Amino acid sequence: MRVPLSWLREMVAVDLPVERLVTVLDELGLAVESVTSVGEGLDGVVVAEVREIGPVPGADRIRLVSVDAGADEAVQVVCGAWNFEVGDRVPLATVGTVLPGGMAIARRRLRGVESNGMLCAPDELGLPGGHDGILVLSGGATPGTALAEAMGLQPDVVLELEVNANRPDASCVLGVARDLAAKLDLRLRPPEPVVLLSDDARSVGEGVVDVEDTEVCGLFLARVLTDVVVRPSPPWVANRLTLAGMRPINNVVDASNYVMLELGVPNHAYDRARLPGGALRVRSARPGESLLTLDGVERRFEPGDCLICDAEDTPVGIAGVMGGASSEIGEATTEVLLEAAWWEPRAIARTSKRLQLRTEASSRFERGCDPEAIDLAVARFCQLLADDGAAGPIGEALDVRTPALPAPAVVRLRTARANALLGTALSDDEVRGHLDSLGFVTSALGGDGVCEVRVPSWRPDSALEVDVIEEVARLHGYGHITRTVPRSPQTGSLTSRQRRRRQARAVLVGAGCSEAWTPTFLAASLLERLGLSRADAVRVANPLVAEEDLLRTALLPGLLGAVAANAAHRNLG
């Protein structure tokens, strides 16, 4: 997961050098895989609008692209990427520019055609996103505008973290900030969106949401937004999504993705006008049903898959995985039905695996999302659109809960057990202090070092005493725990005869003797040359060498053979 440092600092005022911050995150179990500095070295990179795309004579892998870069004349560039079209806005590195990686842009001739600059992929600009294609910019920035200005880029650092499957809470910026605040004893500042409800706004009525599959859906929250204006996102939103590795699309979809990355709650926005009946129903799939998903693929379902359907019972989304194309947000959208839900993790994992469709949403749902953050996520979505003037009055939401929603876990923790497992000598107060700082609620049960721990809703992975002890270890710091080598059970030993042989060998070597390893099989002629009888030798039925078909009866032949071989090779040591 990619986390821009500026986004992280909005939630926790961490002011450490990047190198020290990386160490702290590693100590917390959030290994930093890479650190990327962005927003610097972009002088000379401007926004360009693609005007014309044509072939290059004699070449089938590159194209001749004509772009408007804000000058009087169009700029001609040869490009090997194919992921953009006429009308798209793309970054152009003009002649003379030196990109963040040190690449100098010069005027060049390719296949006899002059190229006056370079259209850039994200990694060439020092941005996340790889090298799979040119960076296609959202919004309507004027051609010729500096790229850093158009994207709202400021010097920043992007941390790429390895988030393990047992840490669903760390799949968002808030989760990482919570860990840092606890470790560094800083105040956590989560978003506190304020949604001004209006009596004139359209509320979600009782019949708008029908949850039939109560084994998979534990909570379903829906809210209607009216007077929605679909347009490009504000530059700061688009920039953060880009740094986090997501492509900006429009303000509604971007707000949905922004909330997921910030709070760890996947959600989905439907164009209500394209939703027959304007309502949603959650049920199990029937044999033979299918849906064209947002990625343009027709997918077929089996019983056990959970679907979101419209009022006519037609599927419009795969619960917890991906929405359908039929109700996709578009430029004509004016009314949005937003849904955020809690889905049973194993059910989402089964469907995602069977369909071979793993998404940002499914990866979070199958690990376990925080049901108590759903209200906050929906409010944050509404705030992002309202603050940008892209949504009208907001009405009440509808919250449907079922028995599938799990109750918070309560764990009995013994300080003595924690110290025994960790090899520490922590006091009761130290153990409880570490847990309280992470959002666990502890209460003493008597004075014998036992406490009751209420696990927060964002930590479904902590269900046992040993899980809670692991959290104590993370906050205490693995570096503060003395290293010990565990004893392994003794599975065998040398016999007394083996010990005597090894002792004798060591004494002889110490006295200057040499050990020789000589062949076991000998030729009859060699025994005769040394005056040894072959009558006592055992003949081998299937010798490796036909002439050497006798087992040795003495060591002398082999030793003399070794001396002769060493002398012949002048190895006299």
Disulfide bonds with the S-S distance in Angstrom:
none
